[in-house]
Amino acid sequence: MKKTSSGRPQKTAVVIGAGVGGVATSARLAKAGFKVTVLEKNDFTGGRCSLIHHEGYRFDQGPSLLLLPRLFEEAFSDVGTTLEAEGVDLMKCEPNYNLWFGDGESFELSTDVSRMKTEVEKWEGKDGFERYLGFLQESHRHYELSVTHVLKKNYTSLFSMARPSFLRHLLELHPFESIYSRASKYFWTERLRRVFTFGSMYMGMSPFDAPGTYSLLQYTELAEGIWYPKGGFHKVVDALVKVGERLGVKYRLSSPVSSVTLSPDGRRATGVTLDSGEKLTADVVVINADLVYAFNNLLPSSSRATRLSKRPASCSSISFYWAMDRIVPELKVHNIFLADDYRESFDNIFDRQLMPDEPSFYVNVPSRIDPTAAPEGKDSIVVLVPVGHLLDEKEGKGLNPKSKQDWDSMIAKARDTVFSTIETRTGAKGLAQSVVKEIVNTPQSWRDVFNLDKGAILGLSHSFFNVLSFRPSTKHPSLDGCFFVGASTHPGTGVPICLAGSKMTASQVLEENRMSKPWDVVSNNKGAVGSVAGKSRSGIDKMELLPLLSRMHMAVLVLLMVLVGYTFNKLGGKQFTVTV
């Protein structure tokens, strides 16, 4: 057994799943001195954050836009490198989105304040832009408070929510109001309320149910921008894989795990058994597989597994990947097509687990910003249509109320609706005839390929009672040496959120094994807040809090006090003296 420089045996870890969370956790643990083996059921890394290729066309299978760039930078910094050093070239998407409405109007979302001023004032006048700035201010608070108190703090029990530092900010996060209700306070037209709330789909939630806190997503898009890694989103994952390999991480693809092995007393995870029958032992097991799947298939049967299966899940999607024989100039990089019956479309997805008669959907054209995504003179197009997740046999209902979920009919309807909606709203023609290859992901394929429970692409729901201490913890409650990372555990879903979660999980592993966290040293060496490039501020860069009242204010205040005293005396009040 290999030993560390201190002479102690090197700790070992097995990570189940090479999704973003698993890959980042592996690199962090290896940086801290662990010997890490990653087991992945598929023949590729990244999980949903992977690529699909077809004869020179490239499609992002899942995420296609990079948000919260600071969390990506932090992940690479923690393992001793940078995005740039690893060859990850981030390109800024400008504008962020083009939103297309059924009445023929469109709206352009941008980080450019002058552009946003024009767009907002077009619909709500000059007062509307002032309210937009108020919305930004509130969503900025949501963003900063969430990063500090949610994304960088672990919630291992209900008592974790009792931290005074968190409780005093709780109401500022507006967790008991919906995104839509918060936006309605700032935007007075239904059009702009839709423009600034559709982003809840990224959390797999309806804007009428998603906590107001999640306006932080709109903030990061409008303040920090939307980015795209040249070569596809998987470039980020691949870079972390290579960093991990340099640190000694061993990746074993096409290696599905059948179960987590336990100690004789059943109180500790001691390794894993593969489908092949091979057994691996380890001091620590980190599960990056879908959490509900893991509890029901990899871990011993328990009431907890049953309860998790009953928790509300996020939505699923029908995703089309189209190789086009030409460029479709009417489409930009990121396009949103919103249903005219906005609320009903979300109710169909989240309450009835169906596809709406008129769905809202997202269209990404990666070749518009990265020409390597398609052959010259052609486009690759990705369409994501949110739909309900899979239901069990007793509950499933499809387009025909008397039948179970009829996905073949839903897919056909989704395809026809997407083509007709794009053509009607943008003026594009002949889209269906221009598709030379179609690849489709459905709730069933999301479930079968990625072991996603119910085919829910974003894991468990993010309602208030499914976040913070209510969300499954990063450590198994009764098994020592068993940890979790990914969309359904704290802090939640999305690539940057899972990167933040990987730091929590890795930190917890190291704390329980009494090992130091190398990223704490990196953080300390960077200097404290209020420094420039790690150097103390001085001169004109020194930050100072100005006095509450200036000398002029003080003079006016003294003058008022003298006048009040003089008037009081004139009116026969008690004699008193004002001392200056």
Secondary structure, 3 states (H helix, E strand, C coil): CCECCCCCECCEEEEECCEHHHHHHHHHHHHCCCEEEEECCCCCCECCCCEEEECCEEEECCCCCECCHHHHHHHHHHCCCCCCCCCCCEEEECCCEEEECCCCCEEEECCCHHHHHHHHHHHHHHHHHHHHHHHHHHHHHHHHHHHHHHHCCCCCCHHHHHCHHHHCCCHHHCCCCEHHHHHHHHCCCHHHHHHCCHHHHHHCCCCCCCEHHHHHHHHHHHHCCEEEECCCCHHHHHHHHHHHHHCCCEEECCCCEEEEEECCCCCEEEEEEECCCCEEECCEEEECCCHHHHHHHCCCCCHHHHHHHHCCECCEEEEEEEEECCCCCCCCCEEEECCCCHHHHHHHHHCCCCCCCCCCEEEECHHHCCHHHCCCCCCEEEEEEEECCCCCCCCCCCCCCCCCCCHHHHHHHHHHHHHHHHHHHHCCCCHHHHEEEEEEECHHHHHHHHCCHHHCCCCECCCHHHCHHHCCCCECCCCECEEECCCCCCCCCCHHHHHHHHHHHHHHHHHHCCCCCHHHHHHHHCCCCCEECCEECCHHHCCCCCCCCCHHHHHHHHHHHHHHHHHHHHCCCCCCCCCC
